[in-house]
Amino acid sequence: QGGTVGGLASRAQLRMSFLRWAVITVPMILLLGFLSGRSVPAGSDSSWYQALAKPGLTPPDWMFPLAWAALYVLIGLALAMILHARGARARWLAIGLFMAQFALNLIWTPLFFGKHDISLALLDLIALLLLAITATVLFARIRSLAAWLMLPYLIWVSFAGVLTWRIGQLNPGAETLVPGAHTSQVFG
């Protein structure tokens, strides 16, 4: 039922504790991702991006915000599971690695779309992916479902890395196509 037995939390209490974390992590990750995505003109709002030659496997512009929203919900739930796993070994290391890779995730859009620095954006994605893989391995040791929730994110980040690499190959000197973006799209 709702109470504790012998000092242990009931299933209902554990579920509520997880939900309290999820109510914080999911909206926070969605909001930060949205703010990063709107910090500079991106996708079809970017004349620089529109001028680039893109690989044939580039999804349509409308797919990116939908994919990222779904992925942010999944990784927000994964983070909530780890935050909820009090007393788990390496929990704080896993959380720290998650936060570090997410910070790299947030700076990719300003690097790529704002600074037009494809090489630095690619290095950012490589570091992000390595940290995310390491965090996922630690998540698996704490809560296997949290690691499974990270898997689509790892796949999409890998795909984003391939796209970034190919765009760099197809567009040598791309940073000189048009001036860098310095205006925010958050309030525009």
Steps between C-alpha positions, in 0.01 A plus 500: 500500500617858560718459812840360573565151627805457722643836383483414130304712257196345338469464121259795493748719690784397269287572192409844635864575575596413141210709365614799706842475337350452153278808541823698545741332258280460192376862479847631592669306222227595251528868594879509481492317167240744366703802615816361340313426177360852490820679610598557135317461168505127425364265234274675251542827698872503417597640160848355556363149554268533201801587282693188602519186288350224714540123482210302352423342837415839658147483648251779424526805728168426676635168628778647715287674766269197526792259536675718756183550705445122517865436583502768771197339664674160497829626641312710757326183620833315504656775711202493737551125551865554592425794727237282667747214558632630832792307639598344166873469437638748246168687496659844531763416238223390261306821568814711450578330168140545390513872584834543319375332183176699515697825527686397184163423339379852580803674349487308170230724347685826574825347370350364179225747412633807683877487448476288182789295637432153364833358622450619858137383492621155390758487781224603740282211377784249535568608860124505569461147365794364702365653821144386422616142435693498828200643687276237339732218610484634856123543471478131402678400821252705704169457311499303175184673377677838527771371267240374251335843505837652406547271198288696246689815604836329440383387156371848406817674625706254295283579197541874567876443507490330159288785360734762643806320364346465152387865496859595585628286213248639251558863601868587543524858622134498606566748781552771236168455316314765703576684826442315828168536679499719807128541556292283725185336371365445853298821515472561126 
